[in-house]
Amino acid sequence: MTGQLKLSLYEYPSCPFCGLVLRAIDALGADVELRDVMADSDYLRELVEATGRQTVPCLRIESDTGEVEWMHESRDIVAYLQTI
Ligand SMILES: N[C@@H](CCC(=O)N[C@@H](CS)C(=O)NCC(=O)O)C(=O)O
């Protein structure tokens, strides 16, 4: 199913909630592009424009039809990744 989805995680390395998601990504071997909002201001701008918040982690989920969903909350993101 991940082949039909493009997953991107907006995060930064020293954020503990991001660490929780990053560990889950590693454990699951999930295919998720990491978008460090501290290292790249374009990513931070995208996040704020799309969600109205700069809170990380946030998972951007793009379907094969181009539909985009944004998911906040580390525990929700981990639970979601475990289902795909
Ligand atoms: N309950 C959230 C907490 C996320 C959170 O507090 N993230 C911090 C960084 S560690 C943050 O982005 N703070 C800035 C903000 O919320 O604007 C989760 O579990 O994902």
PDB file of the backbone (N, CA, C, O) and the ligand in Angstrom, with CONECT records:
HET    LIG  A 101      20
ATOM      1  N   MET A   1       0.821  -1.206   0.000  1.00  0.00           N
ATOM      2  CA  MET A   1       0.000   0.000   0.000  1.00  0.00           C
ATOM      3  C   MET A   1       0.861   1.264   0.000  1.00  0.00           C
ATOM      4  O   MET A   1       0.481   2.285  -0.574  1.00  0.00           O
ATOM      5  N   THR A   2       2.061   1.180   0.672  1.00  0.00           N
ATOM      6  CA  THR A   2       2.903   2.374   0.694  1.00  0.00           C
ATOM      7  C   THR A   2       3.329   2.777  -0.705  1.00  0.00           C
ATOM      8  O   THR A   2       3.629   3.947  -0.944  1.00  0.00           O
ATOM      9  N   GLY A   3       3.363   1.816  -1.651  1.00  0.00           N
ATOM     10  CA  GLY A   3       3.735   2.149  -3.018  1.00  0.00           C
ATOM     11  C   GLY A   3       2.763   3.120  -3.648  1.00  0.00           C
ATOM     12  O   GLY A   3       3.128   3.838  -4.579  1.00  0.00           O
ATOM     13  N   GLN A   4       1.524   3.160  -3.161  1.00  0.00           N
ATOM     14  CA  GLN A   4       0.512   4.059  -3.701  1.00  0.00           C
ATOM     15  C   GLN A   4       0.489   5.391  -2.968  1.00  0.00           C
ATOM     16  O   GLN A   4      -0.237   6.306  -3.356  1.00  0.00           O
ATOM     17  N   LEU A   5       1.276   5.499  -1.917  1.00  0.00           N
ATOM     18  CA  LEU A   5       1.270   6.708  -1.101  1.00  0.00           C
ATOM     19  C   LEU A   5       2.659   7.324  -1.100  1.00  0.00           C
ATOM     20  O   LEU A   5       3.671   6.624  -1.120  1.00  0.00           O
ATOM     21  N   LYS A   6       2.681   8.666  -1.075  1.00  0.00           N
ATOM     22  CA  LYS A   6       3.965   9.340  -0.875  1.00  0.00           C
ATOM     23  C   LYS A   6       3.898   9.978   0.509  1.00  0.00           C
ATOM     24  O   LYS A   6       3.085  10.865   0.770  1.00  0.00           O
ATOM     25  N   LEU A   7       4.770   9.504   1.381  1.00  0.00           N
ATOM     26  CA  LEU A   7       4.748   9.963   2.772  1.00  0.00           C
ATOM     27  C   LEU A   7       5.951  10.858   3.040  1.00  0.00           C
ATOM     28  O   LEU A   7       7.081  10.521   2.686  1.00  0.00           O
ATOM     29  N   SER A   8       5.693  12.012   3.676  1.00  0.00           N
ATOM     30  CA  SER A   8       6.773  12.932   4.042  1.00  0.00           C
ATOM     31  C   SER A   8       6.565  13.365   5.481  1.00  0.00           C
ATOM     32  O   SER A   8       5.469  13.771   5.865  1.00  0.00           O
ATOM     33  N   LEU A   9       7.621  13.276   6.273  1.00  0.00           N
ATOM     34  CA  LEU A   9       7.521  13.680   7.675  1.00  0.00           C
ATOM     35  C   LEU A   9       8.222  15.015   7.876  1.00  0.00           C
ATOM     36  O   LEU A   9       9.424  15.141   7.639  1.00  0.00           O
ATOM     37  N   TYR A  10       7.457  16.009   8.316  1.00  0.00           N
ATOM     38  CA  TYR A  10       8.014  17.310   8.681  1.00  0.00           C
ATOM     39  C   TYR A  10       8.484  17.182  10.123  1.00  0.00           C
ATOM     40  O   TYR A  10       7.704  16.832  11.009  1.00  0.00           O
ATOM     41  N   GLU A  11       9.743  17.462  10.350  1.00  0.00           N
ATOM     42  CA  GLU A  11      10.340  17.164  11.655  1.00  0.00           C
ATOM     43  C   GLU A  11      11.594  17.993  11.844  1.00  0.00           C
ATOM     44  O   GLU A  11      12.019  18.715  10.942  1.00  0.00           O
ATOM     45  N   TYR A  12      12.190  17.881  13.038  1.00  0.00           N
ATOM     46  CA  TYR A  12      13.584  18.288  13.197  1.00  0.00           C
ATOM     47  C   TYR A  12      14.219  17.368  14.235  1.00  0.00           C
ATOM     48  O   TYR A  12      13.540  16.908  15.153  1.00  0.00           O
ATOM     49  N   PRO A  13      15.515  17.097  14.097  1.00  0.00           N
ATOM     50  CA  PRO A  13      16.149  16.010  14.831  1.00  0.00           C
ATOM     51  C   PRO A  13      16.075  16.114  16.355  1.00  0.00           C
ATOM     52  O   PRO A  13      15.965  15.084  17.020  1.00  0.00           O
ATOM     53  N   SER A  14      16.131  17.322  16.934  1.00  0.00           N
ATOM     54  CA  SER A  14      16.171  17.420  18.398  1.00  0.00           C
ATOM     55  C   SER A  14      14.784  17.410  19.034  1.00  0.00           C
ATOM     56  O   SER A  14      14.669  17.521  20.255  1.00  0.00           O
ATOM     57  N   CYS A  15      13.749  17.281  18.243  1.00  0.00           N
ATOM     58  CA  CYS A  15      12.375  17.241  18.760  1.00  0.00           C
ATOM     59  C   CYS A  15      12.066  15.824  19.259  1.00  0.00           C
ATOM     60  O   CYS A  15      12.094  14.877  18.473  1.00  0.00           O
ATOM     61  N   PRO A  16      11.773  15.670  20.554  1.00  0.00           N
ATOM     62  CA  PRO A  16      11.562  14.317  21.093  1.00  0.00           C
ATOM     63  C   PRO A  16      10.345  13.608  20.487  1.00  0.00           C
ATOM     64  O   PRO A  16      10.363  12.388  20.323  1.00  0.00           O
ATOM     65  N   PHE A  17       9.311  14.344  20.161  1.00  0.00           N
ATOM     66  CA  PHE A  17       8.130  13.718  19.558  1.00  0.00           C
ATOM     67  C   PHE A  17       8.458  13.228  18.141  1.00  0.00           C
ATOM     68  O   PHE A  17       7.948  12.205  17.684  1.00  0.00           O
ATOM     69  N   CYS A  18       9.318  13.982  17.467  1.00  0.00           N
ATOM     70  CA  CYS A  18       9.783  13.541  16.148  1.00  0.00           C
ATOM     71  C   CYS A  18      10.605  12.267  16.293  1.00  0.00           C
ATOM     72  O   CYS A  18      10.505  11.358  15.469  1.00  0.00           O
ATOM     73  N   GLY A  19      11.426  12.206  17.354  1.00  0.00           N
ATOM     74  CA  GLY A  19      12.252  11.028  17.593  1.00  0.00           C
ATOM     75  C   GLY A  19      11.418   9.776  17.735  1.00  0.00           C
ATOM     76  O   GLY A  19      11.781   8.702  17.256  1.00  0.00           O
ATOM     77  N   LEU A  20      10.288   9.940  18.407  1.00  0.00           N
ATOM     78  CA  LEU A  20       9.386   8.793  18.574  1.00  0.00           C
ATOM     79  C   LEU A  20       8.925   8.260  17.205  1.00  0.00           C
ATOM     80  O   LEU A  20       8.897   7.053  16.968  1.00  0.00           O
ATOM     81  N   VAL A  21       8.569   9.187  16.325  1.00  0.00           N
ATOM     82  CA  VAL A  21       8.107   8.783  14.988  1.00  0.00           C
ATOM     83  C   VAL A  21       9.268   8.231  14.163  1.00  0.00           C
ATOM     84  O   VAL A  21       9.116   7.249  13.437  1.00  0.00           O
ATOM     85  N   LEU A  22      10.423   8.873  14.286  1.00  0.00           N
ATOM     86  CA  LEU A  22      11.586   8.413  13.509  1.00  0.00           C
ATOM     87  C   LEU A  22      11.986   6.994  13.906  1.00  0.00           C
ATOM     88  O   LEU A  22      12.376   6.194  13.056  1.00  0.00           O
ATOM     89  N   ARG A  23      11.890   6.687  15.194  1.00  0.00           N
ATOM     90  CA  ARG A  23      12.213   5.319  15.640  1.00  0.00           C
ATOM     91  C   ARG A  23      11.209   4.321  15.075  1.00  0.00           C
ATOM     92  O   ARG A  23      11.577   3.211  14.690  1.00  0.00           O
ATOM     93  N   ALA A  24       9.944   4.718  15.027  1.00  0.00           N
ATOM     94  CA  ALA A  24       8.919   3.829  14.459  1.00  0.00           C
ATOM     95  C   ALA A  24       9.159   3.614  12.967  1.00  0.00           C
ATOM     96  O   ALA A  24       8.998   2.504  12.459  1.00  0.00           O
ATOM     97  N   ILE A  25       9.542   4.676  12.275  1.00  0.00           N
ATOM     98  CA  ILE A  25       9.832   4.553  10.834  1.00  0.00           C
ATOM     99  C   ILE A  25      10.962   3.549  10.620  1.00  0.00           C
ATOM    100  O   ILE A  25      10.891   2.694   9.737  1.00  0.00           O
ATOM    101  N   ASP A  26      12.000   3.667  11.438  1.00  0.00           N
ATOM    102  CA  ASP A  26      13.129   2.732  11.336  1.00  0.00           C
ATOM    103  C   ASP A  26      12.678   1.308  11.617  1.00  0.00           C
ATOM    104  O   ASP A  26      12.992   0.385  10.865  1.00  0.00           O
ATOM    105  N   ALA A  27      11.932   1.138  12.714  1.00  0.00           N
ATOM    106  CA  ALA A  27      11.513  -0.207  13.125  1.00  0.00           C
ATOM    107  C   ALA A  27      10.607  -0.850  12.078  1.00  0.00           C
ATOM    108  O   ALA A  27      10.677  -2.055  11.839  1.00  0.00           O
ATOM    109  N   LEU A  28       9.760  -0.035  11.459  1.00  0.00           N
ATOM    110  CA  LEU A  28       8.802  -0.560  10.482  1.00  0.00           C
ATOM    111  C   LEU A  28       9.414  -0.660   9.081  1.00  0.00           C
ATOM    112  O   LEU A  28       8.872  -1.336   8.206  1.00  0.00           O
ATOM    113  N   GLY A  29      10.535   0.011   8.883  1.00  0.00           N
ATOM    114  CA  GLY A  29      11.125   0.063   7.539  1.00  0.00           C
ATOM    115  C   GLY A  29      10.236   0.824   6.580  1.00  0.00           C
ATOM    116  O   GLY A  29      10.189   0.522   5.387  1.00  0.00           O
ATOM    117  N   ALA A  30       9.527   1.820   7.108  1.00  0.00           N
ATOM    118  CA  ALA A  30       8.576   2.574   6.282  1.00  0.00           C
ATOM    119  C   ALA A  30       9.315   3.523   5.332  1.00  0.00           C
ATOM    120  O   ALA A  30      10.369   4.065   5.665  1.00  0.00           O
ATOM    121  N   ASP A  31       8.743   3.706   4.160  1.00  0.00           N
ATOM    122  CA  ASP A  31       9.333   4.584   3.160  1.00  0.00           C
ATOM    123  C   ASP A  31       8.768   5.997   3.356  1.00  0.00           C
ATOM    124  O   ASP A  31       7.704   6.329   2.834  1.00  0.00           O
ATOM    125  N   VAL A  32       9.493   6.813   4.111  1.00  0.00           N
ATOM    126  CA  VAL A  32       9.026   8.154   4.460  1.00  0.00           C
ATOM    127  C   VAL A  32      10.156   9.151   4.206  1.00  0.00           C
ATOM    128  O   VAL A  32      11.259   8.996   4.730  1.00  0.00           O
ATOM    129  N   GLU A  33       9.877  10.162   3.411  1.00  0.00           N
ATOM    130  CA  GLU A  33      10.869  11.217   3.168  1.00  0.00           C
ATOM    131  C   GLU A  33      10.900  12.148   4.378  1.00  0.00           C
ATOM    132  O   GLU A  33       9.853  12.576   4.864  1.00  0.00           O
ATOM    133  N   LEU A  34      12.093  12.455   4.858  1.00  0.00           N
ATOM    134  CA  LEU A  34      12.217  13.349   6.011  1.00  0.00           C
ATOM    135  C   LEU A  34      12.423  14.783   5.537  1.00  0.00           C
ATOM    136  O   LEU A  34      13.270  15.062   4.688  1.00  0.00           O
ATOM    137  N   ARG A  35      11.619  15.693   6.111  1.00  0.00           N
ATOM    138  CA  ARG A  35      11.704  17.097   5.727  1.00  0.00           C
ATOM    139  C   ARG A  35      11.985  17.926   6.982  1.00  0.00           C
ATOM    140  O   ARG A  35      11.078  18.273   7.737  1.00  0.00           O
ATOM    141  N   ASP A  36      13.258  18.227   7.177  1.00  0.00           N
ATOM    142  CA  ASP A  36      13.719  18.937   8.373  1.00  0.00           C
ATOM    143  C   ASP A  36      13.351  20.422   8.253  1.00  0.00           C
ATOM    144  O   ASP A  36      13.901  21.145   7.422  1.00  0.00           O
ATOM    145  N   VAL A  37      12.425  20.855   9.084  1.00  0.00           N
ATOM    146  CA  VAL A  37      11.916  22.228   8.981  1.00  0.00           C
ATOM    147  C   VAL A  37      12.898  23.259   9.534  1.00  0.00           C
ATOM    148  O   VAL A  37      12.769  24.451   9.255  1.00  0.00           O
ATOM    149  N   MET A  38      13.878  22.805  10.317  1.00  0.00           N
ATOM    150  CA  MET A  38      14.892  23.727  10.828  1.00  0.00           C
ATOM    151  C   MET A  38      15.975  23.953   9.770  1.00  0.00           C
ATOM    152  O   MET A  38      16.533  25.043   9.650  1.00  0.00           O
ATOM    153  N   ALA A  39      16.252  22.904   9.016  1.00  0.00           N
ATOM    154  CA  ALA A  39      17.315  22.979   8.018  1.00  0.00           C
ATOM    155  C   ALA A  39      16.843  23.629   6.723  1.00  0.00           C
ATOM    156  O   ALA A  39      17.651  24.167   5.966  1.00  0.00           O
ATOM    157  N   ASP A  40      15.530  23.580   6.466  1.00  0.00           N
ATOM    158  CA  ASP A  40      15.011  24.084   5.181  1.00  0.00           C
ATOM    159  C   ASP A  40      13.736  24.886   5.437  1.00  0.00           C
ATOM    160  O   ASP A  40      12.690  24.325   5.763  1.00  0.00           O
ATOM    161  N   SER A  41      13.841  26.196   5.284  1.00  0.00           N
ATOM    162  CA  SER A  41      12.697  27.074   5.580  1.00  0.00           C
ATOM    163  C   SER A  41      11.538  26.860   4.611  1.00  0.00           C
ATOM    164  O   SER A  41      10.399  27.194   4.936  1.00  0.00           O
ATOM    165  N   ASP A  42      11.806  26.311   3.431  1.00  0.00           N
ATOM    166  CA  ASP A  42      10.708  25.999   2.498  1.00  0.00           C
ATOM    167  C   ASP A  42       9.773  24.959   3.113  1.00  0.00           C
ATOM    168  O   ASP A  42       8.553  25.042   2.969  1.00  0.00           O
ATOM    169  N   TYR A  43      10.359  23.984   3.794  1.00  0.00           N
ATOM    170  CA  TYR A  43       9.537  22.952   4.435  1.00  0.00           C
ATOM    171  C   TYR A  43       8.687  23.553   5.553  1.00  0.00           C
ATOM    172  O   TYR A  43       7.518  23.202   5.710  1.00  0.00           O
ATOM    173  N   LEU A  44       9.281  24.460   6.328  1.00  0.00           N
ATOM    174  CA  LEU A  44       8.519  25.099   7.402  1.00  0.00           C
ATOM    175  C   LEU A  44       7.367  25.915   6.807  1.00  0.00           C
ATOM    176  O   LEU A  44       6.250  25.892   7.324  1.00  0.00           O
ATOM    177  N   ARG A  45       7.643  26.623   5.733  1.00  0.00           N
ATOM    178  CA  ARG A  45       6.601  27.430   5.081  1.00  0.00           C
ATOM    179  C   ARG A  45       5.471  26.531   4.560  1.00  0.00           C
ATOM    180  O   ARG A  45       4.293  26.843   4.737  1.00  0.00           O
ATOM    181  N   GLU A  46       5.832  25.431   3.927  1.00  0.00           N
ATOM    182  CA  GLU A  46       4.809  24.489   3.423  1.00  0.00           C
ATOM    183  C   GLU A  46       3.908  24.004   4.556  1.00  0.00           C
ATOM    184  O   GLU A  46       2.685  23.950   4.428  1.00  0.00           O
ATOM    185  N   LEU A  47       4.557  23.653   5.670  1.00  0.00           N
ATOM    186  CA  LEU A  47       3.824  23.117   6.823  1.00  0.00           C
ATOM    187  C   LEU A  47       2.836  24.151   7.366  1.00  0.00           C
ATOM    188  O   LEU A  47       1.672  23.840   7.616  1.00  0.00           O
ATOM    189  N   VAL A  48       3.313  25.374   7.543  1.00  0.00           N
ATOM    190  CA  VAL A  48       2.456  26.430   8.109  1.00  0.00           C
ATOM    191  C   VAL A  48       1.337  26.789   7.128  1.00  0.00           C
ATOM    192  O   VAL A  48       0.192  26.993   7.535  1.00  0.00           O
ATOM    193  N   GLU A  49       1.667  26.865   5.851  1.00  0.00           N
ATOM    194  CA  GLU A  49       0.637  27.200   4.861  1.00  0.00           C
ATOM    195  C   GLU A  49      -0.458  26.138   4.816  1.00  0.00           C
ATOM    196  O   GLU A  49      -1.639  26.454   4.671  1.00  0.00           O
ATOM    197  N   ALA A  50      -0.052  24.881   4.942  1.00  0.00           N
ATOM    198  CA  ALA A  50      -1.022  23.791   4.801  1.00  0.00           C
ATOM    199  C   ALA A  50      -1.831  23.552   6.068  1.00  0.00           C
ATOM    200  O   ALA A  50      -3.009  23.203   5.999  1.00  0.00           O
ATOM    201  N   THR A  51      -1.206  23.738   7.220  1.00  0.00           N
ATOM    202  CA  THR A  51      -1.873  23.336   8.470  1.00  0.00           C
ATOM    203  C   THR A  51      -2.184  24.504   9.395  1.00  0.00           C
ATOM    204  O   THR A  51      -2.960  24.359  10.339  1.00  0.00           O
ATOM    205  N   GLY A  52      -1.583  25.665   9.130  1.00  0.00           N
ATOM    206  CA  GLY A  52      -1.781  26.805  10.015  1.00  0.00           C
ATOM    207  C   GLY A  52      -0.986  26.700  11.307  1.00  0.00           C
ATOM    208  O   GLY A  52      -1.143  27.523  12.208  1.00  0.00           O
ATOM    209  N   ARG A  53      -0.137  25.694  11.395  1.00  0.00           N
ATOM    210  CA  ARG A  53       0.675  25.478  12.599  1.00  0.00           C
ATOM    211  C   ARG A  53       2.087  25.127  12.173  1.00  0.00           C
ATOM    212  O   ARG A  53       2.335  24.678  11.054  1.00  0.00           O
ATOM    213  N   GLN A  54       3.032  25.356  13.135  1.00  0.00           N
ATOM    214  CA  GLN A  54       4.401  24.925  12.848  1.00  0.00           C
ATOM    215  C   GLN A  54       4.808  23.751  13.725  1.00  0.00           C
ATOM    216  O   GLN A  54       5.990  23.432  13.847  1.00  0.00           O
ATOM    217  N   THR A  55       3.823  23.117  14.327  1.00  0.00           N
ATOM    218  CA  THR A  55       4.104  21.980  15.201  1.00  0.00           C
ATOM    219  C   THR A  55       4.589  20.775  14.396  1.00  0.00           C
ATOM    220  O   THR A  55       4.014  20.413  13.369  1.00  0.00           O
ATOM    221  N   VAL A  56       5.652  20.176  14.889  1.00  0.00           N
ATOM    222  CA  VAL A  56       6.152  18.924  14.327  1.00  0.00           C
ATOM    223  C   VAL A  56       6.148  17.870  15.424  1.00  0.00           C
ATOM    224  O   VAL A  56       6.207  18.234  16.599  1.00  0.00           O
ATOM    225  N   PRO A  57       6.081  16.606  15.105  1.00  0.00           N
ATOM    226  CA  PRO A  57       6.058  16.047  13.764  1.00  0.00           C
ATOM    227  C   PRO A  57       4.697  16.223  13.088  1.00  0.00           C
ATOM    228  O   PRO A  57       3.654  16.329  13.734  1.00  0.00           O
ATOM    229  N   CYS A  58       4.761  16.248  11.762  1.00  0.00           N
ATOM    230  CA  CYS A  58       3.532  16.259  10.970  1.00  0.00           C
ATOM    231  C   CYS A  58       3.790  15.404   9.724  1.00  0.00           C
ATOM    232  O   CYS A  58       4.778  15.591   9.015  1.00  0.00           O
ATOM    233  N   LEU A  59       2.892  14.479   9.485  1.00  0.00           N
ATOM    234  CA  LEU A  59       3.045  13.576   8.335  1.00  0.00           C
ATOM    235  C   LEU A  59       2.172  14.063   7.188  1.00  0.00           C
ATOM    236  O   LEU A  59       0.965  14.252   7.342  1.00  0.00           O
ATOM    237  N   ARG A  60       2.806  14.263   6.029  1.00  0.00           N
ATOM    238  CA  ARG A  60       2.074  14.606   4.805  1.00  0.00           C
ATOM    239  C   ARG A  60       1.844  13.323   4.018  1.00  0.00           C
ATOM    240  O   ARG A  60       2.788  12.613   3.669  1.00  0.00           O
ATOM    241  N   ILE A  61       0.592  13.042   3.747  1.00  0.00           N
ATOM    242  CA  ILE A  61       0.218  11.793   3.072  1.00  0.00           C
ATOM    243  C   ILE A  61      -0.374  12.159   1.719  1.00  0.00           C
ATOM    244  O   ILE A  61      -1.432  12.783   1.643  1.00  0.00           O
ATOM    245  N   GLU A  62       0.309  11.772   0.663  1.00  0.00           N
ATOM    246  CA  GLU A  62      -0.188  12.077  -0.688  1.00  0.00           C
ATOM    247  C   GLU A  62      -0.570  10.776  -1.385  1.00  0.00           C
ATOM    248  O   GLU A  62       0.245   9.863  -1.516  1.00  0.00           O
ATOM    249  N   SER A  63      -1.826  10.706  -1.829  1.00  0.00           N
ATOM    250  CA  SER A  63      -2.297   9.489  -2.493  1.00  0.00           C
ATOM    251  C   SER A  63      -1.864   9.497  -3.955  1.00  0.00           C
ATOM    252  O   SER A  63      -1.353  10.496  -4.460  1.00  0.00           O
ATOM    253  N   ASP A  64      -2.075   8.379  -4.617  1.00  0.00           N
ATOM    254  CA  ASP A  64      -1.683   8.292  -6.025  1.00  0.00           C
ATOM    255  C   ASP A  64      -2.551   9.189  -6.906  1.00  0.00           C
ATOM    256  O   ASP A  64      -2.209   9.448  -8.060  1.00  0.00           O
ATOM    257  N   THR A  65      -3.677   9.663  -6.361  1.00  0.00           N
ATOM    258  CA  THR A  65      -4.518  10.592  -7.132  1.00  0.00           C
ATOM    259  C   THR A  65      -4.149  12.051  -6.831  1.00  0.00           C
ATOM    260  O   THR A  65      -4.759  12.974  -7.370  1.00  0.00           O
ATOM    261  N   GLY A  66      -3.147  12.250  -5.969  1.00  0.00           N
ATOM    262  CA  GLY A  66      -2.691  13.603  -5.662  1.00  0.00           C
ATOM    263  C   GLY A  66      -3.404  14.244  -4.484  1.00  0.00           C
ATOM    264  O   GLY A  66      -3.146  15.398  -4.143  1.00  0.00           O
ATOM    265  N   GLU A  67      -4.309  13.485  -3.861  1.00  0.00           N
ATOM    266  CA  GLU A  67      -4.998  13.995  -2.675  1.00  0.00           C
ATOM    267  C   GLU A  67      -4.002  14.053  -1.510  1.00  0.00           C
ATOM    268  O   GLU A  67      -3.217  13.127  -1.310  1.00  0.00           O
ATOM    269  N   VAL A  68      -4.043  15.143  -0.751  1.00  0.00           N
ATOM    270  CA  VAL A  68      -3.068  15.321   0.327  1.00  0.00           C
ATOM    271  C   VAL A  68      -3.771  15.475   1.672  1.00  0.00           C
ATOM    272  O   VAL A  68      -4.736  16.225   1.816  1.00  0.00           O
ATOM    273  N   GLU A  69      -3.248  14.735   2.650  1.00  0.00           N
ATOM    274  CA  GLU A  69      -3.761  14.820   4.016  1.00  0.00           C
ATOM    275  C   GLU A  69      -2.561  15.106   4.934  1.00  0.00           C
ATOM    276  O   GLU A  69      -1.459  14.604   4.712  1.00  0.00           O
ATOM    277  N   TRP A  70      -2.804  15.926   5.969  1.00  0.00           N
ATOM    278  CA  TRP A  70      -1.729  16.251   6.919  1.00  0.00           C
ATOM    279  C   TRP A  70      -2.129  15.697   8.280  1.00  0.00           C
ATOM    280  O   TRP A  70      -3.259  15.883   8.731  1.00  0.00           O
ATOM    281  N   MET A  71      -1.193  15.017   8.928  1.00  0.00           N
ATOM    282  CA  MET A  71      -1.493  14.402  10.222  1.00  0.00           C
ATOM    283  C   MET A  71      -0.501  14.863  11.291  1.00  0.00           C
ATOM    284  O   MET A  71       0.704  14.640  11.176  1.00  0.00           O
ATOM    285  N   HIS A  72      -1.029  15.510  12.332  1.00  0.00           N
ATOM    286  CA  HIS A  72      -0.230  15.872  13.495  1.00  0.00           C
ATOM    287  C   HIS A  72      -0.323  14.759  14.537  1.00  0.00           C
ATOM    288  O   HIS A  72      -1.039  13.774  14.355  1.00  0.00           O
ATOM    289  N   GLU A  73       0.403  14.935  15.613  1.00  0.00           N
ATOM    290  CA  GLU A  73       0.400  14.061  16.791  1.00  0.00           C
ATOM    291  C   GLU A  73       1.226  12.788  16.556  1.00  0.00           C
ATOM    292  O   GLU A  73       0.861  11.908  15.776  1.00  0.00           O
ATOM    293  N   SER A  74       2.349  12.738  17.266  1.00  0.00           N
ATOM    294  CA  SER A  74       3.295  11.631  17.085  1.00  0.00           C
ATOM    295  C   SER A  74       2.627  10.267  17.254  1.00  0.00           C
ATOM    296  O   SER A  74       2.883   9.349  16.475  1.00  0.00           O
ATOM    297  N   ARG A  75       1.779  10.133  18.259  1.00  0.00           N
ATOM    298  CA  ARG A  75       1.174   8.808  18.497  1.00  0.00           C
ATOM    299  C   ARG A  75       0.207   8.438  17.388  1.00  0.00           C
ATOM    300  O   ARG A  75       0.120   7.270  17.008  1.00  0.00           O
ATOM    301  N   ASP A  76      -0.520   9.412  16.865  1.00  0.00           N
ATOM    302  CA  ASP A  76      -1.422   9.145  15.741  1.00  0.00           C
ATOM    303  C   ASP A  76      -0.626   8.742  14.504  1.00  0.00           C
ATOM    304  O   ASP A  76      -1.018   7.848  13.755  1.00  0.00           O
ATOM    305  N   ILE A  77       0.507   9.427  14.308  1.00  0.00           N
ATOM    306  CA  ILE A  77       1.339   9.123  13.136  1.00  0.00           C
ATOM    307  C   ILE A  77       1.895   7.698  13.238  1.00  0.00           C
ATOM    308  O   ILE A  77       1.865   6.937  12.271  1.00  0.00           O
ATOM    309  N   VAL A  78       2.403   7.352  14.427  1.00  0.00           N
ATOM    310  CA  VAL A  78       2.948   5.995  14.603  1.00  0.00           C
ATOM    311  C   VAL A  78       1.840   4.960  14.388  1.00  0.00           C
ATOM    312  O   VAL A  78       2.045   3.956  13.706  1.00  0.00           O
ATOM    313  N   ALA A  79       0.681   5.209  14.968  1.00  0.00           N
ATOM    314  CA  ALA A  79      -0.440   4.253  14.806  1.00  0.00           C
ATOM    315  C   ALA A  79      -0.809   4.125  13.333  1.00  0.00           C
ATOM    316  O   ALA A  79      -1.101   3.028  12.858  1.00  0.00           O
ATOM    317  N   TYR A  80      -0.796   5.225  12.621  1.00  0.00           N
ATOM    318  CA  TYR A  80      -1.117   5.192  11.194  1.00  0.00           C
ATOM    319  C   TYR A  80      -0.071   4.376  10.425  1.00  0.00           C
ATOM    320  O   TYR A  80      -0.416   3.540   9.589  1.00  0.00           O
ATOM    321  N   LEU A  81       1.199   4.627  10.715  1.00  0.00           N
ATOM    322  CA  LEU A  81       2.270   3.923   9.984  1.00  0.00           C
ATOM    323  C   LEU A  81       2.194   2.421  10.223  1.00  0.00           C
ATOM    324  O   LEU A  81       2.566   1.623   9.362  1.00  0.00           O
ATOM    325  N   GLN A  82       1.705   2.046  11.403  1.00  0.00           N
ATOM    326  CA  GLN A  82       1.589   0.604  11.703  1.00  0.00           C
ATOM    327  C   GLN A  82       0.479  -0.062  10.902  1.00  0.00           C
ATOM    328  O   GLN A  82       0.433  -1.288  10.801  1.00  0.00           O
ATOM    329  N   THR A  83      -0.418   0.742  10.330  1.00  0.00           N
ATOM    330  CA  THR A  83      -1.549   0.165   9.588  1.00  0.00           C
ATOM    331  C   THR A  83      -1.276   0.020   8.092  1.00  0.00           C
ATOM    332  O   THR A  83      -2.042  -0.632   7.382  1.00  0.00           O
ATOM    333  N   ILE A  84      -0.190   0.623   7.611  1.00  0.00           N
ATOM    334  CA  ILE A  84       0.008   0.608   6.154  1.00  0.00           C
ATOM    335  C   ILE A  84       1.063  -0.405   5.753  1.00  0.00           C
ATOM    336  O   ILE A  84       1.358  -0.553   4.567  1.00  0.00           O
TER     337      ILE A  84
HETATM  338  N1  LIG A 101       1.474  16.300  21.150  1.00  0.00           N
HETATM  339  C1  LIG A 101       2.394  16.584  20.071  1.00  0.00           C
HETATM  340  C2  LIG A 101       3.489  17.481  20.595  1.00  0.00           C
HETATM  341  C3  LIG A 101       4.375  18.001  19.470  1.00  0.00           C
HETATM  342  C4  LIG A 101       5.271  19.155  19.942  1.00  0.00           C
HETATM  343  O1  LIG A 101       5.090  19.695  21.043  1.00  0.00           O
HETATM  344  N2  LIG A 101       6.235  19.501  19.100  1.00  0.00           N
HETATM  345  C5  LIG A 101       7.097  20.615  19.397  1.00  0.00           C
HETATM  346  C6  LIG A 101       8.541  20.274  19.070  1.00  0.00           C
HETATM  347  S1  LIG A 101       9.182  18.959  20.075  1.00  0.00           S
HETATM  348  C7  LIG A 101       6.733  21.785  18.506  1.00  0.00           C
HETATM  349  O2  LIG A 101       6.612  21.654  17.313  1.00  0.00           O
HETATM  350  N3  LIG A 101       6.525  22.968  19.130  1.00  0.00           N
HETATM  351  C8  LIG A 101       6.282  24.188  18.385  1.00  0.00           C
HETATM  352  C9  LIG A 101       4.822  24.451  18.122  1.00  0.00           C
HETATM  353  O3  LIG A 101       3.937  23.652  18.525  1.00  0.00           O
HETATM  354  O4  LIG A 101       4.534  25.488  17.494  1.00  0.00           O
HETATM  355  C10 LIG A 101       2.920  15.280  19.485  1.00  0.00           C
HETATM  356  O5  LIG A 101       2.943  14.267  20.222  1.00  0.00           O
HETATM  357  O6  LIG A 101       3.278  15.242  18.301  1.00  0.00           O
CONECT  338  339
CONECT  339  338  340  355
CONECT  340  339  341
CONECT  341  340  342
CONECT  342  341  343  344
CONECT  343  342
CONECT  344  342  345
CONECT  345  344  346  348
CONECT  346  345  347
CONECT  347  346
CONECT  348  345  349  350
CONECT  349  348
CONECT  350  348  351
CONECT  351  350  352
CONECT  352  351  353  354
CONECT  353  352
CONECT  354  352
CONECT  355  339  356  357
CONECT  356  355
CONECT  357  355
END
